[in-house]
Each structure stands twice: as C-alpha cells, then as structure tokens.
C-alpha cells in the first residue's frame, strides 16, 4: 500500500478545500492557516490511511495531526487504541476496529415493548419498586434500568395516568 507523497499532499489539499466550504449558519467555520476546525469527533478511513502512510515516512505525530486537521491528542489516542503488540499501526485493522465498535449496541439502546409492558405489569399488579422490577427482569435476561422505569412512571403521570 505504498502511497507517494504527492498523493498524500493532494488528499490533504482536497480535505482542506472541502473544509473551506463548511458553513455554520451564515459564517464560515474558523480556520488557522488554511486548516479548518473539523466538526466531527471520529476520524475517517482516509485519515487513518494518511496516518499510516505518514508514519511509514517517519513524519512526526505533530505534523501528521496538522496534515489531517486533528488535534495531536487524537493522533496519540488513535495510535494507542489501534497499534499492535509491537507498536505497529495498521490502518485497515484500525478501520475494522472502528466499524466493529460502531456496530455494537449503544449504551442508550431502546427498551423493547415487551420489557416495557412487563415492567408496567409488575409495577401495577405487584406494586414493586423500580429497583425490584429491574433486578427481577435482569434475572430473566431482560435489561431495564431503574431510571428508565422512573422515566416511564413520570411520562405516564404527565399524560394523566395513575
């Protein structure tokens, strides 16, 4: 995957041109010496590839950060998360890790209707506390936090329920 320096520089130039077009309301985003401030938190596959190429060319991490318009700490974090046991960074592995992490169920996943109904049934019929309901359902393999149950109660009360 050897990329020549002109390829990397053309990528950086193209990336900067795209950043110049980003607007915030009626104002352009601030830029320092033609390097824009990016609006996203995760780095993209092209940036991972660029990191890989520039590391192979023995560029400093500071220069790599400038080249792909991210903070220096982002480069260190990316390398720490995605370097192998011999401190070797591979952009393809890093990209696969990022995709795998993105596919995982987020912590704030929706509560299924089945679990919601079961929690309400236990609340109304057995008069259990949200803590008891959460614990009981966890043993049944159904996850719901006590705060989610309290949220359901507040919403029901707001809508005129009992």
Long-range contacts (C-beta under 8 A, 24 or more apart in sequence): 1-49, 1-52, 1-53, 2-56, 3-49, 3-53, 5-57, 7-53, 8-50, 8-53, 8-54, 8-67, 11-46, 11-50, 12-50, 12-67, 12-68, 15-46, 15-68, 15-69, 16-69, 19-69, 35-66, 35-69, 36-69, 37-69, 38-69, 38-70, 42-98, 43-68, 43-70, 43-74, 43-78, 45-91, 45-95, 48-78, 48-82, 48-91, 48-94, 48-95, 48-98, 49-91, 51-75, 51-78, 51-79, 51-89, 51-91, 52-89, 52-90, 52-91, 55-89, 111-144, 111-148, 112-142, 114-142, 115-142, 115-143, 115-144, 116-144, 116-152, 118-142, 119-144, 119-149, 119-152, 120-152, 123-149, 123-153
